[in-house]
Amino acid sequence: MLDLLKDIHNKSEQMSGRKILVTFLVIFIVFLVLGIVIGDISSATLKESETQKLNGGTITQEKQSTYEGKIEYLNPAFYPNDNVSYELVGASGKQIVLLNAKDQKLSIAEGLFVKVKGTLSKTKDGKADVLNVSEVIIKNATN
């Protein structure tokens, strides 16, 4: 193996001018084509969403939903399996959607007219919609 490398080195030392230019051009073209082929293969495998392959299960893309209304406290005993303590009601007092959040943003905005954004899901029994709130925008007279 060492003799082969010595021979290649000695032959490359003897190259000059046009011959070395052609050699480098051929090497460049070969690696360019190889890079394009490998890039296309890896790109084709990445076209399918990687989040859907997480842990071997499928994850559905959740759509962001936006609602406006007033946040009101709701007795958690009404939905014990869903960890729901708030609801969004319209100006008429009718319930629009149940609300759930990982932090305390709903308790801070309780009683205020807001715009809430988040992902919509169903309760465990499948009868009502629950908005998993990611953002609360407090509305005031100037909005």
ChimeraX commands (.cxc) that place a marker at each C-alpha (Angstrom):
marker #1 position 0.00,0.00,0.00 radius 0.5
marker #1 position 2.82,2.37,0.85 radius 0.5
marker #1 position 4.50,1.66,-2.50 radius 0.5
marker #1 position 1.25,2.48,-4.31 radius 0.5
marker #1 position 1.03,5.84,-2.56 radius 0.5
marker #1 position 4.69,6.55,-3.40 radius 0.5
marker #1 position 4.06,5.75,-7.06 radius 0.5
marker #1 position 0.99,8.03,-7.19 radius 0.5
marker #1 position 2.95,10.83,-5.53 radius 0.5
marker #1 position 5.89,10.45,-7.91 radius 0.5
marker #1 position 3.60,10.43,-10.98 radius 0.5
marker #1 position 1.75,13.53,-9.76 radius 0.5
marker #1 position 5.08,15.31,-9.23 radius 0.5
marker #1 position 5.97,14.66,-12.86 radius 0.5
marker #1 position 2.72,16.21,-14.17 radius 0.5
marker #1 position 2.86,19.71,-15.46 radius 0.5
marker #1 position 0.76,22.32,-17.24 radius 0.5
marker #1 position -2.18,21.11,-19.24 radius 0.5
marker #1 position -2.06,17.53,-17.93 radius 0.5
marker #1 position -2.46,18.59,-14.27 radius 0.5
marker #1 position -5.25,20.99,-15.22 radius 0.5
marker #1 position -7.18,18.22,-17.03 radius 0.5
marker #1 position -6.66,15.85,-14.09 radius 0.5
marker #1 position -8.03,18.36,-11.58 radius 0.5
marker #1 position -10.95,19.18,-13.88 radius 0.5
marker #1 position -11.86,15.48,-14.22 radius 0.5
marker #1 position -11.64,15.00,-10.44 radius 0.5
marker #1 position -13.82,18.09,-9.92 radius 0.5
marker #1 position -16.49,16.88,-12.36 radius 0.5
marker #1 position -16.54,13.37,-10.86 radius 0.5
marker #1 position -17.04,14.70,-7.33 radius 0.5
marker #1 position -19.59,17.28,-8.52 radius 0.5
marker #1 position -21.71,14.56,-10.14 radius 0.5
marker #1 position -21.27,12.35,-7.08 radius 0.5
marker #1 position -22.39,15.19,-4.78 radius 0.5
marker #1 position -25.46,15.94,-6.89 radius 0.5
marker #1 position -26.49,12.28,-6.95 radius 0.5
marker #1 position -26.02,11.87,-3.19 radius 0.5
marker #1 position -27.87,15.17,-2.59 radius 0.5
marker #1 position -30.84,14.02,-4.67 radius 0.5
marker #1 position -31.00,10.69,-2.86 radius 0.5
marker #1 position -30.86,12.28,0.59 radius 0.5
marker #1 position -33.35,14.97,-0.45 radius 0.5
marker #1 position -35.82,12.35,-1.63 radius 0.5
marker #1 position -35.64,10.55,1.71 radius 0.5
marker #1 position -36.21,13.80,3.63 radius 0.5
marker #1 position -39.31,14.89,1.69 radius 0.5
marker #1 position -41.49,12.92,4.09 radius 0.5
marker #1 position -41.95,14.81,7.33 radius 0.5
marker #1 position -39.60,13.56,10.02 radius 0.5
marker #1 position -41.99,14.51,12.81 radius 0.5
marker #1 position -44.41,11.89,11.55 radius 0.5
marker #1 position -41.82,9.17,12.13 radius 0.5
marker #1 position -41.15,10.16,15.74 radius 0.5
marker #1 position -40.98,7.06,17.94 radius 0.5
marker #1 position -42.45,4.92,15.18 radius 0.5
marker #1 position -45.89,6.47,15.57 radius 0.5
marker #1 position -47.63,8.97,13.40 radius 0.5
marker #1 position -48.17,12.52,14.53 radius 0.5
marker #1 position -50.87,14.55,12.87 radius 0.5
marker #1 position -50.16,18.11,11.90 radius 0.5
marker #1 position -52.14,20.31,14.27 radius 0.5
marker #1 position -53.68,23.44,12.84 radius 0.5
marker #1 position -53.51,26.72,14.75 radius 0.5
marker #1 position -56.94,28.11,15.67 radius 0.5
marker #1 position -57.88,31.58,16.88 radius 0.5
marker #1 position -60.94,32.56,18.91 radius 0.5
marker #1 position -62.11,35.79,20.55 radius 0.5
marker #1 position -64.20,36.17,23.68 radius 0.5
marker #1 position -64.06,36.41,27.45 radius 0.5
marker #1 position -62.17,33.92,29.61 radius 0.5
marker #1 position -64.26,32.56,32.48 radius 0.5
marker #1 position -63.49,30.05,35.19 radius 0.5
marker #1 position -65.07,26.62,34.80 radius 0.5
marker #1 position -65.34,24.08,37.58 radius 0.5
marker #1 position -62.74,21.36,36.81 radius 0.5
marker #1 position -65.22,18.72,38.05 radius 0.5
marker #1 position -67.18,19.13,34.81 radius 0.5
marker #1 position -64.24,17.72,32.80 radius 0.5
marker #1 position -62.10,15.76,35.30 radius 0.5
marker #1 position -60.17,13.77,32.68 radius 0.5
marker #1 position -59.22,16.75,30.53 radius 0.5
marker #1 position -57.63,19.19,33.00 radius 0.5
marker #1 position -59.93,22.00,31.83 radius 0.5
marker #1 position -60.53,24.93,34.21 radius 0.5
marker #1 position -61.47,27.74,31.82 radius 0.5
marker #1 position -63.81,28.39,28.96 radius 0.5
marker #1 position -64.11,31.10,26.34 radius 0.5
marker #1 position -67.52,32.70,26.14 radius 0.5
marker #1 position -68.92,35.13,23.59 radius 0.5
marker #1 position -70.52,38.52,24.25 radius 0.5
marker #1 position -73.88,36.79,24.75 radius 0.5
marker #1 position -72.40,34.54,27.47 radius 0.5
marker #1 position -72.57,31.40,25.36 radius 0.5
marker #1 position -69.62,29.00,25.50 radius 0.5
marker #1 position -67.38,29.07,22.42 radius 0.5
marker #1 position -64.64,26.61,23.38 radius 0.5
marker #1 position -63.01,25.02,26.43 radius 0.5
marker #1 position -59.51,26.27,27.25 radius 0.5
marker #1 position -56.40,24.50,28.49 radius 0.5
marker #1 position -52.86,25.83,28.98 radius 0.5
marker #1 position -49.62,24.46,30.37 radius 0.5
marker #1 position -48.89,27.63,32.35 radius 0.5
marker #1 position -50.89,30.30,34.22 radius 0.5
marker #1 position -51.74,32.57,31.27 radius 0.5
marker #1 position -55.46,31.77,31.48 radius 0.5
marker #1 position -55.73,32.58,35.19 radius 0.5
marker #1 position -54.04,35.94,34.61 radius 0.5
marker #1 position -56.46,36.85,31.81 radius 0.5
marker #1 position -59.58,35.55,33.60 radius 0.5
marker #1 position -62.51,37.91,33.16 radius 0.5
marker #1 position -60.92,39.82,30.26 radius 0.5
marker #1 position -61.85,39.94,26.60 radius 0.5
marker #1 position -59.05,38.25,24.69 radius 0.5
marker #1 position -57.96,36.64,21.47 radius 0.5
marker #1 position -56.58,33.15,22.11 radius 0.5
marker #1 position -54.47,31.09,19.74 radius 0.5
marker #1 position -53.62,27.42,19.99 radius 0.5
marker #1 position -54.27,23.93,18.74 radius 0.5
marker #1 position -57.73,22.46,18.81 radius 0.5
marker #1 position -58.43,18.97,20.15 radius 0.5
marker #1 position -61.35,17.01,21.56 radius 0.5
marker #1 position -62.14,16.06,25.13 radius 0.5
marker #1 position -61.55,12.45,26.17 radius 0.5
marker #1 position -65.22,11.65,25.59 radius 0.5
marker #1 position -65.12,13.40,22.19 radius 0.5
marker #1 position -68.09,15.66,22.87 radius 0.5
marker #1 position -66.48,19.11,23.21 radius 0.5
marker #1 position -63.60,21.03,21.66 radius 0.5
marker #1 position -60.61,22.03,23.80 radius 0.5
marker #1 position -58.20,24.75,22.70 radius 0.5
marker #1 position -54.67,24.11,23.99 radius 0.5
marker #1 position -53.73,27.77,24.32 radius 0.5
marker #1 position -50.26,28.86,23.25 radius 0.5
marker #1 position -50.90,32.63,23.10 radius 0.5
marker #1 position -53.29,35.07,24.77 radius 0.5
marker #1 position -53.78,38.58,23.38 radius 0.5
marker #1 position -55.69,40.88,25.72 radius 0.5
marker #1 position -58.17,43.12,23.91 radius 0.5
marker #1 position -58.86,46.64,25.16 radius 0.5
marker #1 position -60.85,49.64,23.93 radius 0.5
marker #1 position -58.18,50.66,21.41 radius 0.5
marker #1 position -57.97,47.23,19.78 radius 0.5
marker link #1:1,2 radius 0.2
marker link #1:2,3 radius 0.2
marker link #1:3,4 radius 0.2
marker link #1:4,5 radius 0.2
marker link #1:5,6 radius 0.2
marker link #1:6,7 radius 0.2
marker link #1:7,8 radius 0.2
marker link #1:8,9 radius 0.2
marker link #1:9,10 radius 0.2
marker link #1:10,11 radius 0.2
marker link #1:11,12 radius 0.2
marker link #1:12,13 radius 0.2
marker link #1:13,14 radius 0.2
marker link #1:14,15 radius 0.2
marker link #1:15,16 radius 0.2
marker link #1:16,17 radius 0.2
marker link #1:17,18 radius 0.2
marker link #1:18,19 radius 0.2
marker link #1:19,20 radius 0.2
marker link #1:20,21 radius 0.2
marker link #1:21,22 radius 0.2
marker link #1:22,23 radius 0.2
marker link #1:23,24 radius 0.2
marker link #1:24,25 radius 0.2
marker link #1:25,26 radius 0.2
marker link #1:26,27 radius 0.2
marker link #1:27,28 radius 0.2
marker link #1:28,29 radius 0.2
marker link #1:29,30 radius 0.2
marker link #1:30,31 radius 0.2
marker link #1:31,32 radius 0.2
marker link #1:32,33 radius 0.2
marker link #1:33,34 radius 0.2
marker link #1:34,35 radius 0.2
marker link #1:35,36 radius 0.2
marker link #1:36,37 radius 0.2
marker link #1:37,38 radius 0.2
marker link #1:38,39 radius 0.2
marker link #1:39,40 radius 0.2
marker link #1:40,41 radius 0.2
marker link #1:41,42 radius 0.2
marker link #1:42,43 radius 0.2
marker link #1:43,44 radius 0.2
marker link #1:44,45 radius 0.2
marker link #1:45,46 radius 0.2
marker link #1:46,47 radius 0.2
marker link #1:47,48 radius 0.2
marker link #1:48,49 radius 0.2
marker link #1:49,50 radius 0.2
marker link #1:50,51 radius 0.2
marker link #1:51,52 radius 0.2
marker link #1:52,53 radius 0.2
marker link #1:53,54 radius 0.2
marker link #1:54,55 radius 0.2
marker link #1:55,56 radius 0.2
marker link #1:56,57 radius 0.2
marker link #1:57,58 radius 0.2
marker link #1:58,59 radius 0.2
marker link #1:59,60 radius 0.2
marker link #1:60,61 radius 0.2
marker link #1:61,62 radius 0.2
marker link #1:62,63 radius 0.2
marker link #1:63,64 radius 0.2
marker link #1:64,65 radius 0.2
marker link #1:65,66 radius 0.2
marker link #1:66,67 radius 0.2
marker link #1:67,68 radius 0.2
marker link #1:68,69 radius 0.2
marker link #1:69,70 radius 0.2
marker link #1:70,71 radius 0.2
marker link #1:71,72 radius 0.2
marker link #1:72,73 radius 0.2
marker link #1:73,74 radius 0.2
marker link #1:74,75 radius 0.2
marker link #1:75,76 radius 0.2
marker link #1:76,77 radius 0.2
marker link #1:77,78 radius 0.2
marker link #1:78,79 radius 0.2
marker link #1:79,80 radius 0.2
marker link #1:80,81 radius 0.2
marker link #1:81,82 radius 0.2
marker link #1:82,83 radius 0.2
marker link #1:83,84 radius 0.2
marker link #1:84,85 radius 0.2
marker link #1:85,86 radius 0.2
marker link #1:86,87 radius 0.2
marker link #1:87,88 radius 0.2
marker link #1:88,89 radius 0.2
marker link #1:89,90 radius 0.2
marker link #1:90,91 radius 0.2
marker link #1:91,92 radius 0.2
marker link #1:92,93 radius 0.2
marker link #1:93,94 radius 0.2
marker link #1:94,95 radius 0.2
marker link #1:95,96 radius 0.2
marker link #1:96,97 radius 0.2
marker link #1:97,98 radius 0.2
marker link #1:98,99 radius 0.2
marker link #1:99,100 radius 0.2
marker link #1:100,101 radius 0.2
marker link #1:101,102 radius 0.2
marker link #1:102,103 radius 0.2
marker link #1:103,104 radius 0.2
marker link #1:104,105 radius 0.2
marker link #1:105,106 radius 0.2
marker link #1:106,107 radius 0.2
marker link #1:107,108 radius 0.2
marker link #1:108,109 radius 0.2
marker link #1:109,110 radius 0.2
marker link #1:110,111 radius 0.2
marker link #1:111,112 radius 0.2
marker link #1:112,113 radius 0.2
marker link #1:113,114 radius 0.2
marker link #1:114,115 radius 0.2
marker link #1:115,116 radius 0.2
marker link #1:116,117 radius 0.2
marker link #1:117,118 radius 0.2
marker link #1:118,119 radius 0.2
marker link #1:119,120 radius 0.2
marker link #1:120,121 radius 0.2
marker link #1:121,122 radius 0.2
marker link #1:122,123 radius 0.2
marker link #1:123,124 radius 0.2
marker link #1:124,125 radius 0.2
marker link #1:125,126 radius 0.2
marker link #1:126,127 radius 0.2
marker link #1:127,128 radius 0.2
marker link #1:128,129 radius 0.2
marker link #1:129,130 radius 0.2
marker link #1:130,131 radius 0.2
marker link #1:131,132 radius 0.2
marker link #1:132,133 radius 0.2
marker link #1:133,134 radius 0.2
marker link #1:134,135 radius 0.2
marker link #1:135,136 radius 0.2
marker link #1:136,137 radius 0.2
marker link #1:137,138 radius 0.2
marker link #1:138,139 radius 0.2
marker link #1:139,140 radius 0.2
marker link #1:140,141 radius 0.2
marker link #1:141,142 radius 0.2
marker link #1:142,143 radius 0.2
view
